[in-house]
């Protein structure tokens, strides 16, 4: 599954267009390396997002087929680290 699509389906980012923008502007990394929107996500990959005042680092636990419910979306990944970032 494409990285931007995974971010949208997992609801880490609410819109795919925003997920694509975040990936292409260098705000998303996959396994410690900056990743483009079309990068393929596999089980066990670690994704880091740096958006506005939030940083989140997750591990991919499941790759769904198509859209999933809000409750199930939270089971697609495990949060490793999450923190607020002050913008000074």
C-alpha positions in Angstrom: 0.0 0.0 0.0 1.2 3.5 -0.8 2.4 5.6 2.2 0.0 8.4 1.6 -2.9 5.9 1.3 -1.8 4.2 4.6 -1.7 7.5 6.4 -5.2 8.3 5.3 -6.7 4.8 5.9 -5.1 4.7 9.4 -6.4 8.2 10.1 -3.0 9.5 11.1 -3.8 12.2 8.5 -7.4 12.8 7.6 -7.1 13.6 3.9 -5.0 11.8 1.3 -4.1 15.1 -0.4 -2.7 16.4 2.9 -0.9 13.0 3.4 0.6 13.4 -0.1 1.7 16.9 0.6 3.3 15.9 3.9 5.2 13.1 2.3 6.4 15.1 -0.6 7.5 18.1 1.6 9.7 15.9 3.8 7.5 15.8 6.9 7.2 12.0 6.8 9.9 9.4 7.1 9.7 5.6 6.7 12.3 3.5 8.6 14.3 6.7 9.4 14.5 8.0 5.8 12.4 10.7 4.1 9.7 9.0 2.0 7.7 10.1 -0.9 3.9 9.5 -1.1 4.3 6.5 -3.5 6.7 4.6 -1.2 5.3 1.1 -0.4 4.5 0.4 3.3 5.0 -3.1 4.6 4.3 -4.8 7.9 6.8 -3.9 10.6 7.8 -0.5 9.0 8.2 2.5 11.3 6.6 5.7 10.2 7.4 9.2 11.7 5.3 12.2 11.1 6.1 15.8 12.0 3.1 18.0 11.5 2.4 21.5 13.0 2.9 21.0 16.7 2.8 17.2 16.8 5.4 14.5 16.3 4.3 10.8 16.1 6.3 7.7 15.5 4.4 4.5 14.8 5.0 0.9 13.9 2.8 -0.6 11.1 1.0 -3.7 12.4 -1.5 -4.4 9.6 -1.9 -3.4 5.9 -5.7 -3.2 5.2 -7.5 -3.7 1.9 -9.5 -0.6 1.3 -11.1 1.6 3.9 -11.6 0.6 7.5 -13.8 1.7 10.4 -12.6 4.4 12.8 -12.2 1.8 15.5 -10.3 -0.6 13.3 -8.0 2.2 12.0 -6.4 2.5 15.4 -5.4 -1.2 15.3 -3.4 -0.7 12.1 -0.4 0.7 14.0 1.3 0.9 17.4 2.4 4.2 18.8 6.0 4.2 19.7 6.3 7.9 20.6 4.0 10.8 20.5 4.7 14.3 21.7 3.8 17.9 21.2 6.4 20.2 19.7 6.5 23.8 20.8 6.9 26.2 17.9 9.2 29.0 19.1 
